[in-house]
């Protein structure tokens, strides 16, 4: 058996994807932001006013992380006063679908007797 080559190598978690999921789930506001965007609320000021307890600082942090991961796109309009909007990218749509599947899995696990 020692002489035979191993045909399967050890599978590792995707580093960037795992970090992204951990960061997004670690931010208690990301899922709320996705809901806001899916409901057509795409301007930061309106987002902050729409959710009790969501501060501008925390929202901006959350939005920045999501833009860095490619889940959201920041759109700047060169107007006076300046206007910024966010939208979910194609990658973000796929990512949100995965998060919804994880949520369904959690519901199944919650129903399974220990």
N, C-alpha and C positions, 0 to 999 in steps of 0.2 A: 504494500500500500504506500510506503514511503517513496517508492520510485515513481509513482504516478503523479502527474501534474494536477494541481488543483484546478478545477474548471470554473469554480465560482469564487469570486473575491468578496470580501466583507463589504456589505452595503452600509454606506454612511448616510446620515440625514443631509439633505441639501442645505449647505451652510447659510446661504443668503435667504432662501425661502424659510428656513426654520427661524432665523433671526427676525424676518419680517413678520411671521405669524406671532412670535413671542412679543414683539414690540407693539403690534396692533392690538392683540388681546390684553397686553399689559396697560394699554391706554384705555381707560374706561369710557372715553368719549368717542373713539373712532367709529364704533358701530352706530352710535347716535348720529354722527356726522354723515355716515353713509345713508341713513334713513332720511335725514334732512335733504340731502342731495337728490335722492330718489323721489322726494316729494316736491322738487322744484325750488327749494330754498338753497341758493348757491352763493349768496353774498355773506361774508363773515359777520358783518354787523347784525344782519337779520338772524343768522344762526345763533349768535350769542343771546339775542333777545328772545329767541324761540324756546330756549331750553333753560329751565331754572337751575342755577348752580354752575353753569358753564361760563367761565370768565374769558375775557378776550385773550389774555396771556396763554391760558391753557389751550384754548381753541387754536390760536396761531401756532403753538407748539405741535399740536396734533395735525394740523393741516400741513405744516412744513415736513413732518415725518412721512406723511402719506404721499406728498409730492416727491420726496427723495426716493421712495420705493417705487414710484411710477404708478401708484394706485389712483392718484388724483392729478389733474392738470390745473395749474394756476394760469388764469387768463387776465392780463392787465389791459385795461382800456385807457388810452392816453386822453383823458378828458379832464375838465375842471368842474367839480372836484374829481379827483382820481377815483376810478372804480376798479374793483378786483372781484372776479368770480372764480368759482371752482367747478370742475366737472369730473365725473368718473371716467377714467380711460378704459380702453378695451381690456388691458391687463387687469385693471381694477374691477371690471365687471366679472371677469373670470375668478378673481380672488374672492370677491363677495359671494359668488356662487359656491366656492369651496367652503367659506365660513358658514354658509347656510347649511351645507351638508354636514359639517362638524356639529352644528347645533342639532340637526336631526339625529345624528349618532348619539349625542349626549342624551336626548330624550329617550332613545331606545335603551341606553345604558341605565337611565333612571328607572325604567319600567322593569328591567331584568332583576329577578330576585337574587340576593347575594348568597 
